[in-house]
């Protein structure tokens, strides 16, 4: 454990040498480095198939719903095999060759809900890894957390459920860690003690811990969302949503900066799957299609009333996290109805039924395009804007739960047991 002086020195070094993150280049975790799902990449593919703009594809060992983490020369994914083994896989991004795979542990996803409700959808390899140029951090729904170096050697491991308490969440832990600078942030929101913790990425030591206990109705305490970083002139913040509340933490100290209530899930079977959608000056949060709130950024303390922009009913989605860019929020509902909203007012701009039947992955936005990937492998490409304009519909074989990754002109699509690189082949 760090002393107060150690934490102060560590914080100062992070302030000086923390990331100045561009949204092009590496895609270090779920929905990108900050978690917004937005990239400044240009010249991205619009159309593809098994014979067009497919640079390579590679089979993965068994199933996983984790999204790829992409560095300058590597891609990392996680997977779980039928014998319950948990794997981290390193892939050469140039050609799709598997460079190494490492077993981290074994165990089943901890969930007590009806098995037919979640086991066909995901397993312990649902949380997405985070990576930088030298290491990868892999987290599993069993509580296993491991840091590996680029060569596949284990640097440190920790059992989060053993260290901080067993998971008590109906459909299993799915939250992905967020890497930012020298810290790795992990959120746990369930019926047991809920918290957000920041770990030193080099050794796994706790830097700060924040209790996150809010009252919510029945399953409303369960959140399957992931932390997102809000970059702002007032200072970067870690935004977390769950248990009918959205709040933000100081990245270095863990002090709560602001909190908003009002994300009510009335049903006793309610829950929150979607992570915060962060746009320019606004944060949009949706809970299982029952309630949506938008909060203006820049507040402090309780901002439930002072910074509420709008709230809405059943307009969004259960599983997919909305993505916000240039004042527009894009989201496909689970049933394949795509919608766009004005981020500041909640006004619906357009609605369109897509070809895909089921949507679990979150949309990503780049190069003036919105990419919406269905479970069946149909990726609808829509032009950004206030009106619906279809650019392309592309299809690949497989079952897709993972959100796409974008890096250096390529789009990476992860099916349960296969990874595709969309872009020009060498």
N, C-alpha and C positions, 0 to 999 in steps of 0.2 A: 504494500500500500504506500502511496506517496505521502510525504509530509506536506504541510501547508506551503513551505518554501519550494518543494519540488513541483507542486501544482502550479504555483505562481510562475516559476521559471518555464515550465512546460507551456503554460498559457501564453507567455510572452513570445516564446519561440514559434508557437502556432500562429499568433497574430502576424509575426514578421514573415514567416515562411509558409503560411497556409496557402491553399490553392487559389490562384486567380483563374477560375474555371471558365473556359470557353465551352460552348455547347457544340463545338465540332471537335473531331479527333476521338480520343478514347471515350468509351461508354462504360463507366466503371461499376455500374450496378443497375438495379431495377429502375427502368424509365430514365436512365442516364445518370450522370454524376450527381446532380442535385435531386433527381427524382421527378422532375417536371414532365418528362416525356417529350421535350422540345429540343430540336437541334438546329444549328445554323448551317448544316451541310447543304451543299448545292450539287446539281447534276446527279441526283439520285435516280435509280431506275424507276420507271413508271409501269412498265409491263415486264412480265417474266412467265416462264413455264418450265417444264422439265427439259425443254430444248432451246429456250431463249433466256439470255441474261442470267443463267445459272452458272456461277463460277465453280462451285463444287458442292458436294453433299457428303455427309459422313454419318454412319450408323452409330448410335450411342447405346451403352449397355442398359437395357431395360428402360423404365419409365422415370419421368421427372417433369414437373411443371415450372421449374426455375428458369428464369430468363438468362441469356448470356451476359457475362461481364467481358468487355473487350478492351484490350490494351493495344499498344502499337504493334505487337507481333503475336499476341496470344488471345485465345478465347477460352473462357472457363465456364463450365456448366456443372451441375450436380445431378446425380441419378441415384435411384434405389433399385436394386435387383430383387428377384423373387425370394431370395434367401434372407431378405431384410438388410442386406449390406448397404452401407451409405458410401457413395463414391464422389470424389472430385476428379474432373477430367480436364486436362490441358490440351488445347488444340492449336496447331499451327494455322494462323489466320491466312497465310498465303495459299495453302493448298488443302486444308482440312485434315491433314494427318494428325492422328492422336499421338501426342508426344509422351504423355504418361497418364495413368489413372491411379488414384490412391484411395484405399479403403480407410475411412475415418472411424467407423464403428458400425453398429447394427442396432436395429430396433424398429418397432412399428410406430406409426404416427399415433400420438396420444389423443384420442377423441372418443367421446362416449355417445355421440349422436347415432341415429340410425345408419348403419353402414352403407346402405344403398344411397344415402343422401350425399356422401362425400368420398367414399373409397374409389368409385369409378372416376372421380374428377381429379384427385390428387393423392399424394403420399408424403412421406417425410422429406422428399426432395422438392418441395414447393418453394420454400424461401430461396431467393436468388442470391448468388455469391456477390461479393465486392472484390475489386482487384485494383492494384496499381502496377507499376512497371516491374516491381520486384517480388510482390506477394499476392496471394489470394486468400480471402477469408470466406469460409463456407459454413453456413448455419443450416441446421436441419430441424424438422418438426419434433424430433425426439429430444431436443435440447443440446445436441452435440454442436460445438462451435470450434473450428480449427483454423489456424493460420499456417499456410504452407508457402515455402519459397518457390521461386521460379523453376527450380529443379525437381519439385515435388516432394521435398523433405519437410516433415512436420516441424514447425517452429514452436508452436504451443497449442494446447487444447484446453477446453473447459466444457463442463457439463452445466449449462445455464439452469436447467430444471433442478439440478442438485444444489447448485450454488445459491439460487434465488427463490426456489420453491417449485414444486411440481405443477405442471400445466393443468388447468381446470377449464378447458375451453371445448365447446361442444363438438366442433368439426375439425379440431386439430390446429396446431400452431402453423401459421403461414407467413407471418410478418418477416420482411427481409431487412437485414441490417443496412445502415447507411454509413459509408466511408466518407470522411471529410477531413482533409489534412492528416494529422497524426492520431485521430480518434475514430473509433468504430462505435456507432450508436445502435443499441438494440432496444426495441420496445416490446413490452409484454402486457397485454390488456385482456383480462379474463376474470373468472369468478374468484380466483385466488388473489393474493396481493399483486397489484398491478404497478408497473414501474417503467421508467426509462433509465438506461444506464449507458455511460460512456466509458469505453475501455481503451487503454493504450494499445494501439495496433501492433506494436512491436513485441509486447510481452503478455498482453491480456489482462494486465492489472487494472483494477477499477480506478478511474479518475474522478468521476462523480456519479451519484445515484440520486434519482428523484422519485419519490413515491407518487404514483398517479392513480389515486383512488377517488372515483366519482360515483355517485349513486345513479343507477340506471335500472330499468325494469327487466327482470328475468334475464333472458339471453342478450339483452342490450349491453350488458357488461363485456360481452365477447367482441373483440375487434380483430379483424384479419388484415388490417391495414399496415402500412409501412411508413416510417418517418420520411419527411421531405425537407430539404433545406430551402429556406426563403432567403434569397440574396437581396439586400436592400442597402440604401445609403446609410441607414441608421445602424447597420450591423447585421450580419447574417444570423439567422435563427433556425432552430430545429422545430418544425411544425408536426404535431401528432394529433390524430383524431381517433376517438373511440369513447364508449360509454356516454353518449349524448353530448360530448364536449369536444371542442378543438382548442388546443393551446400551443404556446411556443416557449422554447427554452433558450437561454443563453448557451451557445455552443461550448463555451469554455468552463463555465461554472455550474451549469445545470439549474440556475435560478429561473423560475417561471417569469416570463416577461408579460404575457397576457393570456387570458382565457375567455372563451365564449361558450355559454350553454345554449340550449335551444335545438339541438339536433335530436329531436325526440323520436324514438321508435316505440309506437304505441303497442304493437303486438308483443305478446310474451315470447314469441319465437323470433322476434326481431334481432338483428345483428348488424354490424358494420363491416363491410368488405373493402370498400373503396378508400384509397388514400387521399389526402388533400390534393386538390387541383389548384396549383398556384399560378396566377397570371400577373399581369402588370397592375399592382395595387390592390389585388383582390385574391381571396382564398375561397374556393367553392368546395363544400363538403356534402356528400350524399350518403344516406343510410338506407340500404336495402329497398330503394325505390319508394320509401314512405315519407321521407323528409329531406329537404335540401336547404342549406343555408349558405349565404355569401357574406363574408366578413371583410371589411376594408382593412388593409394593413396599416401599420404605423401606430398602433395603440399600445396601451400599458394598463395593467390591472384587469379588472372585469370589464370587458368590452361588449358584453351581450347586447346591451341596448345602444351604446354610443357608436359602435362600428358595424352594426348590422346593416347591410345593403338591401337584402331581400331574403325571403324564405319562400319555399314552394313545396307543393305536394309531390305526387307520384310522376315525376318527369324524367328521372335519370335511370340508373341501372342498379343492379345488385352487385355483380362481380366487377365489371370493368370500371377502372378509375377514369374520370373525365380528364381531358387535357385542355389546357387553356393557353391561347396564344393571340396576341394583338386584340384583346378584348372579346374574343369569341371562345366559348366552351364547346368542345366536341365530345360526344359520347355515343357508343352504340348500346342500346339496351340489350339485356341478355337474349331477348327474342329476335334480335336482328333489326330493330327499328332504330335507325341512326337519327340523331338530333343535334342541332346546334343552337346555342343560347347566347344572348348578350350577357357578358360576364357581370356588368354593373347593374343591370336591371332585372335579369332573369327572363326577359322576353324571348320566346321561342322564335328563332330565325328561319329554320326549316326542319322538315321531318321527311324521312324517306325509308321505305322498307328495303333492306339489303338482300342480296341473294342468299347469304349464309343463314342457317336456321338458328344457331346457338353461338353466343359470343361470351367468352370469358376473358380474353386478353384485352388490355387497355390500348387505346389508340396512341399513336405517336405522330408528331407533326414536324415536317422539315421540307425545305425546298419548295415552299408554297403548296404542299400536299399533306393530306391527312390519310394515314394508313390505318385501316380497320380490318383486323384479322379474325376470321371466324374459326370456331372449333374444327370445322370440316376442311380448313386450309384455303378458304376463299378470302383473298385480301382485296378489299375494295379501296381504290385510290380516288380520293375526292379533292378537288381544288379548294384551297382555303378561301373562306369568304362568307358573306352573309346570304348567299344563294347556293343551293345545291348544284354542283356540276360534277358529274361522273367523268373521271379520266380513264379508268381501266378497272377490270376485274380479272384477277389472276388466281390461279389455283395450283396447289401442290398436294401430293398425297401425304396423309398423316392425320393425327389428331393433335390440335394445337390449343394449349391453354396458356402458354407463355407469351408475354409481351415482346414484340420485336425490339431488336437493338440496331442502332445506326452508328456507323463509324467509317470515316475516310472513304466515302463514296459507296459503301456497301450496306445492305440491309441483311440482318441475320435473323432467320426465322427458326425457332426451335419447336419441332414436333415432340411428342412424348419420347420417341426413341430415335430421333434424327435431327441433324442440324443442317440448314441450308444457308449458303452464302449467295445473296442476290447481287449481281454486279458483273462487270466485264471480266471474262476469264483471261488469264495471262497467255 
